[in-house]
Amino acid sequence: MNRDVDQECVERICAILRDERIGQGISQQRLAELAGISRTGLRHIEALDASPTLYNVLRIARALQVDLSEALGPAER
């Protein structure tokens, strides 16, 4: 994979998690608590200011009860 495709995948996952959080009506603070990460860290992930670790992505997805298998597929062109 090249860097552009990797970055696109990360951005897609972050957007899915952000949209799911908003759709569920959960605040950043509450999701951070549920996922066991800092609210500042979550804010940076959602704003794409920082690339999340896989561990944090899984913790956030689990807290939201989101299956990321489709998001991990190839980027749409």
C-alpha positions as CSV (number, residue, x, y, z in Angstrom):
1,M,0.0,0.0,0.0
2,N,1.1,3.5,-0.6
3,R,0.9,6.3,1.9
4,D,-2.0,8.0,0.2
5,V,-4.1,4.9,0.4
6,D,-3.1,4.3,4.0
7,Q,-4.0,7.9,4.9
8,E,-7.3,7.6,3.1
9,C,-8.1,4.5,5.1
10,V,-7.3,6.2,8.4
11,E,-9.4,9.2,7.5
12,R,-12.3,7.0,6.5
13,I,-12.2,5.1,9.8
14,C,-11.9,8.4,11.9
15,A,-14.9,9.8,10.0
16,I,-17.0,6.6,10.5
17,L,-16.2,6.8,14.3
18,R,-17.0,10.5,14.5
19,D,-20.2,10.2,12.5
20,E,-21.3,7.2,14.6
21,R,-20.6,9.1,17.9
22,I,-22.6,12.0,16.7
23,G,-25.4,9.8,15.4
24,Q,-25.7,8.1,18.7
25,G,-25.8,11.5,20.5
26,I,-22.7,10.7,22.6
27,S,-20.4,13.6,23.6
28,Q,-16.7,13.4,23.1
29,Q,-16.2,13.4,26.8
30,R,-18.5,10.5,27.3
31,L,-17.0,8.4,24.5
32,A,-13.5,9.1,25.8
33,E,-14.6,7.8,29.2
34,L,-16.2,4.7,27.6
35,A,-13.2,4.0,25.5
36,G,-10.6,4.7,28.2
37,I,-8.8,7.5,26.3
38,S,-8.5,11.2,26.9
39,R,-11.0,13.6,25.5
40,T,-8.2,15.6,24.0
41,G,-6.9,12.5,22.2
42,L,-10.3,11.7,20.9
43,R,-10.7,15.3,19.7
44,H,-7.4,15.1,17.8
45,I,-8.4,11.8,16.2
46,E,-11.8,13.1,15.0
47,A,-10.2,16.3,13.7
48,L,-7.5,14.2,11.9
49,D,-4.8,16.1,13.8
50,A,-3.3,12.8,14.9
51,S,-3.3,9.3,13.6
52,P,-4.8,6.9,16.1
53,T,-3.1,3.8,17.2
54,L,-4.9,0.6,16.3
55,Y,-5.5,0.0,20.0
56,N,-7.3,3.3,20.4
57,V,-9.4,2.7,17.2
58,L,-10.5,-0.7,18.5
59,R,-11.3,0.8,21.9
60,I,-13.4,3.6,20.4
61,A,-15.2,1.2,18.0
62,R,-15.9,-1.2,20.8
63,A,-17.3,1.6,23.0
64,L,-19.6,2.6,20.0
65,Q,-20.4,-1.0,19.2
66,V,-19.2,-0.4,15.6
67,D,-17.9,-3.1,13.3
68,L,-15.0,-1.7,11.3
69,S,-14.5,-4.6,8.9
70,E,-16.0,-2.7,6.0
71,A,-14.0,0.4,6.7
72,L,-10.8,-1.5,6.5
73,G,-11.4,-2.6,2.9
74,P,-9.8,-1.0,-0.1
75,A,-10.5,2.7,-0.6
76,E,-13.2,3.5,-3.2
77,R,-11.9,5.1,-6.4
